[in-house]
Amino acid sequence: MPRLHLGAWADSAVDFLQRHLSWLFDAVSAVVTGLYDGIDAVLSAPAPLLFAGILAVAAWWLRGLFAGLLAFAGLALVDAVALWDEAMSTLSLVLVATLVTLLFALPLGIWASRSDRVSAALRPVLDFMQTMPAMVYLIPGIIFFGVGVVPGIIATIIFSLPPGVRMTELGIRQVDAELVEAAEAFGTAPRDLLRRVQLPLALPTIMAGVNQVIMLGLSMVVIAGMVGGGGLGGAVYRAIGSVDIGLGFEAGLSIVILAMYLDRMTGALGRQVSPLGRRAQAAARSALSGGARLWSHRPQPAYAVTAAVVLALVAGGLNTFGGSGAPAAATGAENVGKGRKVSIGYIPWDEGIASTFLWKELLERRGFEVDARQLELGALFTGLASGQVDFQTDAWLPVTQAQYWEKYGNKLDDLGSWYGPTSLELAVPSYMKDVKTLDDLKGKGARFKGRIIGIEPSAGAMSVLKNKVLGEYGLDGEYQVVDGSTPGMLAELERAYAKKEPVVTVLWSPHWAYSSYELTKLADPKGVWGQGDGIHTLARKGFTADEPEVAAWLKSFKLTEAQLTGLEAQIQDTGKGKEQQAVRAWLKDHPEVAALA
């Protein structure tokens, strides 16, 4: 059967849309960003515990005193693990996605309930939208909208739209046909029939659909974090990238708390707005005993609103609006940045983390407000090309990341190499005495379980390994390259090394692993890995004109191998999540680097 080039057609379609509808994508991005920023500003304004109290009052009103206390305890726990700002960002993302989704889902569901043809036409479209892997939506999302919250919100809308449409249609179709006929017999107009009969009776099912939309939105937050969406999803993504079990558990628990709160509140709200639900609640309350009645006590709406207003006024009176505040900026001659914002993108490779947080510290000392974003490599280059990221410090050129430079090079400025030459290689522990070169791997696949432990699949080293090295050395059928992450590869190396087990991993020089373990770089007699790269700093077009001083500092920046590996080791020793603290300690011993900027 002839090969169908569906992927090429999809690429052409995306290129066409990008060329001719960029104005539309910019407008959508501006609207979504405005909604998100507005909601996030409102949610982040009060002090965490006071806003937790307001949300607890809402839970008390909707579900009872016990639910209110549990809500406050859960939200206080989120604040206690220092993830409140991320939680509010996630809540903002979910609320924006839910609002936009319902704007489309409710009318479509109503239309489908009134027309069998529309229902039949929508069904395969909704099936496609819900069964397509959600991460696939990020690819055109990044191209059309760049990195940040917008592609995450758009992907969430597409993924969560089907249950909203389906549950709305189902709820209206399930309304008793005899009631509908009776209303029509009394001369009720179609619009009034929908508004006064069908929608009120369908509300429980519709609210169940709203609940599903919210839950699916929360399930997307980690995926949104991969493209710079921030929030709890960004925290989970950082934890995955650094194999930080503690941060992953805390962020995951915070997502669970948000999910449980929103799930219970939307369920209770569905019963509250439904006439049948209110009757059922009244009957249940009348049957409760004294103790149970206390815990299920719900205040009158006026009292609940009053309590929420009082808490909000207390927040204002304590001057808690405006967040926790920014760290003190540089003053006097050192205040070159004067609070201007600079964004740095990075991927979780050790030299990238080290150089990124080094520059974050150096620029903040000179009055800049720095946003360091962890991204996938493809998203990072896309963000640079679209101008949403100012610069990155870990581009391996001209060989390793050549595919990205070919695609985006005309939209980027190369500020030069600050380290080199580098090398890519496969490495094994030195106790593997009979494996010294890539040729020595042939015929020994069973000893290594047929695996080569890789890093991020988007990394240039992985592309060279799969497309060139394996084939050139006849290892294609014998070994499988395991896609993963740099921290995952290092964790597997540490586990195997401790047990003296055979393991072969993707590595590069410079890397602190060579000073922590006794490893053998497998020689490449055929030169397939290519010549060593330089580690370059790449900036968006126009960054040099916008920030000439910063660009000049970046162009003059250099590190020796001893300096770079020392900084990497300092970060490893200080611990995960304390990168900037490690940089500050390292700079005390290297004032010559601090003087560069």
N, C-alpha and C positions, 0 to 999 in steps of 0.2 A: 504494500500500500504506500502511495507517495507520502512524503513527509509534509504535514501541515504546519506551516510556520505561524502558529497562533501567537506565540510570544512576540515575534517581529511585528505582527499586525497590532498587537496591544501597544507595543512601543511607539509605532507610528501614530496610533490614535492619541496616545498621551502627548506626544510631541505636537500634534496638530492642535489639541485643546490648549496646551500651554502657550502656543504661539498666538492663537486667535481669541482666547478667553482669559488672558491673564488679568484683564481689568475686572472681570467677574470674580476671580479667585481673590484678588486684592480686596474687593469690596466685602466678600464673605469673611475673609480673614479679619478685616477691620471691625465688622459687626460682632463676630464671635469673640474677638479679643476684648472689645469694649464691654460686652456682657460679662465675660469672665473677670476682667479687672474690677468692674463695679461690684459684682457679688463678692469677690474675694476681699475687697476693701471693707465692705460691710461686715463680713464674717470675722475678719481679722482685727477689727477696730476695738471691741471690748477686751478687757483682761480675760485670759482663758477661763478661770474659775467662775467669773461672773457670767460669761456667756454660757458656760456649762450649766449654771443655775437657771438661765433663761430656757435652755433646751430641756432641762429637767422639769421645769414648770409645765412646758408643753406636754411632756410625757405624763405628768401627773394629771393634767386635764383630760388627756385622751385615754389613758389606761389605768390610772389610779396611783395612789401614794407609793406603793411598793415599786411600781415601774419607774416613777420619778426618782426615787432614791437610787435604784440600780443604774439609771441613765446618768445621774450625777457622778456616781462612783466610777463608771466606765470612762466617762469623758475626763474626769480628774486623773485617771490612770494614764490616758493619752498625754495629758500635760506633764505628768510626772516622769515620763520617759523622754521628754523634750522633743515631742513630735507634734505639738499642737499646730504650729504654722503649716506643717506639711499636711496635717489632717484637714485644716480649713481650705487649703488649696485643692485637695482631693474633693472635698465636699462641694466647692465651687465648680469644679470640672463636672461632677455628676449632676449638679443642679442645672447648669447650662445645657448639658447634653439632654437631660430629661425634658426641660422646657421646650427646646427646639424639636425633639423627637415627638412630643405630644402635639405640637402645632401641626405636624404632618400626619401623625398616626390617627388621631381622633377623626379628622375629616375623611381620611381614606377608609377607615373602618366603618364610618357611617355610610359612605358611598357604597362600599362593598356589601353592606347589609341590605341595601335597597335595590341592588342590581346583581343578578346572578352572573351576568357577563363580566362585570367589573371584578367580581369575586374570583371568577375563573382566570381572568387575566392577571390579577395580582398574585395568585397563589404561587406560580413558579418563580416569580420575581422575588417574593418573600423567602421562598425556600432557598434560592441562590444566595440571598443576602445573609441568611442565618447559618448556612452550612459552609460558606467560604471561610477558611481560617482567618480570624480577625487580624492577624499580623499582616496579611496580604494587603489589607486596606491602607496600611501605613506607607506602602511604597508609592502609590500615586499621591497620597496625602502629603508626604514629604516634598515631592516634586512640585505639587501645586501650591502648597502653603508653607513650605519650609519646615524648620524644626520649632519646637515649642508646644504650647498647649493646643493650638488650632488643629494640627493633624490628628492629635489624640482625641479631641472632641468630635471631629468629623467621623473618624473611625468608630467611635462609640455610638454616634447617632445611627450610622448605617447598620451596625451590629445589633442595636437594641430596638430598632424600628419594628421588625416583624411581630414580636409579641404584642406590642401596643396596638397595631392594626388588627391582628387576629382576635385579641380579647375584646376589643370594641365591637367588631362584627359579631362575634359569638354572643356577647351579652345582649345585643339588640335582637338578634335572631331567636334567642331563647325566651323572649317575652311572650307570654301566653297569647296565642293567636286569637282566642275568644275575646280577650280584653281589647286587642287591637280592633277586631271587628265591631265590638260594642262601641268603641270610641268613634269609629268611622260611621256607624249607624246614627249617631247623634250629631253628625255633621262636622266633626272635628277636622280642621284643615291638616294636610300632611305635616306642615311645620310644627303646628301645635301638638299633633300626635307624637312627633319625635320628642319635643321639648317637655311635654307634660305627662306622657305615658311611658314611652319606650326608654328614654334616657334615665329617668328616676329608677325604673325597675331594673335596668341594666347596670346601675352604678356599682354594685358589688363586684361584678365580673370586670367592668372597666377599671376599677381601682386595683383589682388583682393584676391587670395588665400593666398599670402604672408601677405597681410593686416590682413586676418582672423587669420593666425598663430600668428601674433604679438599680436592681441587683446586677443586671447585665452591665450597666455602666460602671459599677464598682469592680466587676470582674475585669474590666478593661484598663484599670488605672496602672497596673504594672506595665502593660504593653505601651501605654502612653508615656510612661517614664523612660522607655527606651529611646524616644525621640525628643527628649527634653521637656516632657510634660510636667516634671517636678512632682511635688506632693509626696504622698506615701508610696506611690508607684516608683518615683525616682529613688526613694530610700531603699525600696526592695531591690531595684535594679543595681544600685551601688553595692548593696549587700551581696547580691549574686556575683557581681564583678570582682569583689574582694573576698569572697567566701567568708563573710562576716556573719556568723550564726546569730550573734546577739542582736545586731541591727536588724537582720532579717526577721527574727522572732518578734522584736518590738514593733516593727512596721507592719508585719502580718497581723499581729494582735490588734493593732490600732485599726486596720482595715476591717477586721471582724467586728470590733465594737461599733464602728460606723455603720456597717452592714446590718447588724442586729437592731440598732436604734432606728434606722430608716425603714427596715422591714416591719418592725412592730408599730411604728408610727403610721405608716401608710395603710397597714391593715386596720388599725383602729380608726383612722380617718375614713376609710371606706365604710366601716360600720356606722360611723357618726353621720355621714351624709346620706345614708340610705334609710328610708322610712322603715323598712323591714328590719334593718340592723338596729335601729334605735329601739324598736319594740322588743327585740330579743335581748338587748342590753338591759332594758328596764325590768324585764321579767327575771333575768339572772340576778340583778341587784336585790330585788325583793325577796329572793330565795336564800340570800346569804345570811349567815349567823353574825353575831356582833363583832367578833374578832376579824373574821374575813371581810366584813363590811368596812372596817377601819382601813385595812390594807388596800382595798379596792376603791376607797373613797375618791371621788372626783369632784373638784371644785366647780362652781358655776363659772361660765365663760368670763363674766365680768371680773370675778376675783382672780382668775388665771391671768387675764390681760393686765390687771392692776399689779400683780406680783411681778410680771415680766417688765412692765414699765418702771417699777421701783428699782429693780435690779439694774436696768439700763441707766437710770439716773444716778445710781450709786457708782456705776462704772465711770460716768462722766464726772461726778463729783470727786472721785479719787484720781482724776486726770490719767485714766488708763487708756484713753483712746489714742490711736496712732501706733499701736504695736509696742514692742519691747524696745524700740529705738536702735539706731545704728551705732557701731563702735566709733569711738572718737577718731576724728580725721586728723591728718597732719596739719600743722599750722605754720605760718610764716613762710620762709623761703622754701621749705620742704613741701609746701602745699601746692604742688604743680598741677595736680588733677582737679582741685577745687570741687570735688564731689562728682566729677564726670564718670559715667558708667563705661566700663570695658568688660566685654565677655570673652572668656577663654574656653574653648572646647578641648576635651581630651578623651582618650580611650584608656581603659584601665591597664596600661602597660607600665611597668615600673619606671622607666625613664620618662614617660609621659606624665605620670602622676608627680614625680619628683620635680620636673621642670615647670609644670603647671602651677603647683602650689608654691614653688620658689618665686615665680613671677607674680602670683597673687599677693604674696607677702611684700615683695618689693614695690609693687604698684600701690598697695594700700598704705604703705609707709609714706608715699608721696601724694596722698590725698585722693586717689582714685577709688571708686566703688567698683569692686571686681566681682563678677558672677562667673564661677567656674562650673561648667556643665559636663557631666559624663555622658557620652553619646556613643552609638555604634559608628564604626569608621565611615560607612557610606553616608549616614546621617550627618556626620561631622563635616565631610567635604561638601555635602549639599547645603548645610547651614552656612559654611564659609562663602560658597558661591552665591548664595542668595542674600548675603549681607547680614544674616541674623547672628552670626558668630564673628567676632573681630579677628581673632587669630588662634592658631594652635601651634604647639612647639614640638610635635612628634611626627613629622612627615619624613619617611625614609625614601630618599630620592638619590639617583634617578631610576633605580631598579625595582625595589620592593613594592612601592605604591605607584608604579608607572601607570597602571590602568586608571587610577583616579586622576592623576595629573593629565593624562590624555583627554579625559572627559571634561575636567573642570579647570585645567590650567589657564585658559584664556580669561577666566573670571577671578583669578587669584594673583596675589603678589608674593613672590618668593623673597623673603628677607634674609636668606642665606643660611648656611650650615653652621651650627654651633658645636657640633661634635662629629668626629669621623676619624678614620673609616670604621664602619660597623661590619658585622658579618652575620649571616644567617646560617644555621646548621641544625643537624640532629645531634643529640647528645645522649650518652649512656653513662651509668655509674662506672667508675674506674675499676670496680671489681669484676666487670665483664672483660676479662683479659684478652679474649679472642675476638673482640669486636673493636676495630680501630678505624675502619673506613666504611663508607657506604656500601662498598662491594661486600664487606663481611656480613652484612645483614641478610644477604641472599641465602636461602636454605635454613634460616634460623627462626622463621616466623613462629613456629610452635612454641619456642622458648619465650617469646614476647607476647604470647596469646594472639598473635596475628594483628597486633595493634601498635600504631604510632600515636602517642598522646599529643593532640594538637591544641591550638589556642582558638581565638575567635575566628569563625569561618570567613569573616570579611577581611582578615589580615592578609597582606600581600604575601607573607611567608607561606601561608596555607595554599594560596593559589600556585606559587612556584613549586611547592612540594607535590601537589596533586597533578599538576599539568606537565611538569618537566622531570623532577627528580625521580619519582617512582618509575616512570616509564624508561628513563635513561638507564637506570640500574636494574631493571627487570624485577621490580618489587610490586608491580601492580596487583597481581592476583593473590599475592602472599600476605600483604599487609593492608589493613584498613586504617585510614586516618580518622581518628576520633575528634570530631568538632567539639569545642568546648569554650573555655575561657583561660586566660593566663593564670589567674589564681587556682582554677581547677586543675590545670596542668601541674602547677607547683605542688598542690596538695597531693596529687597522685605520685609525683616524684618523691616527695617526703615520705609517703606511706611505703612505697616500694624500697626506698633507700634504707629505711629503718629495719625492714625485714630482709635486706640483702636479696631482693627479688629482681629479675631482669626487667628493665623498663627502658624504652626509647622515647624521647620527647623532642618536640620542636623547641629550640632555644635560639638565642642570639647574643652577640657580644656588642656592648658591655651588658652584663647582668650580674646582680649580686649572688645568684645561685652558684656561680663558679667559685666564689669565696666561701660559701656556706657548705658546699658539698664537693667531694672529689669526683669530678666528671671528666669524661673524655669527649672532646669535639670530634665527631666522625669526619675524617678527611674526605674531601671531594676531589678525587684525582681528575675527573672529567670537567671540573669547573662549571657544573650545571647551576649551582646557586648564584653564580655571577660575581662580579666585583663588589667590594664593600660599598655601602651607601654612606651618605652623610645624613645626619639628623637635622632637618631644616625647619625653620619657622615660616609658616604660610599665613598670610593675612588676606582679608577681603579686599577687593578693589576699592580704593579710596581711603583705606585706613591710614596710609602714610600721610595723605593730605590732611585728614581730620586730626590725627595725633602724631605730628612729626617728631616730637621728643621721644614718645614711647617707641616709635618705629626706629629711631636712631639707637636707642638703648638695645632693642632687640637685634639690630644688625651688628652691633659690636659685642654681643654676648657670646662667650665661649666657656666651655667647661672641659677640664682634662678628665681622663678616665678615672684617676684617683678621686677627683672631686665628685664626679657623677656617682660612682659606685659607693662612695662614702655617704652621700646624701641619701641614696636608695637604702643603704643599710641603716641609717639613722631613722628613716621612716619606718622600716620594718621593726626595729627595736622599740620605737616609741609606741607602736600599736595602731590598729585600725581605727580610722575616724579621727586621728590626731596628726594628720599630715602637716598642717600649718604649724602646730606646736613643735614638731620635729624640725621643720625648716628654720624656725626661730632659733632653736638650740644649735643647729648646724651653722647658721650665719654668724653666731658669736665667735666661732672658731675660723670663719672664713670672711673676714671683713672686706677682703679684696673683691669678693663677689657682690656684696652689698653695695659697694661703691660704684658698680657698673651703672646703676640706675639712679 
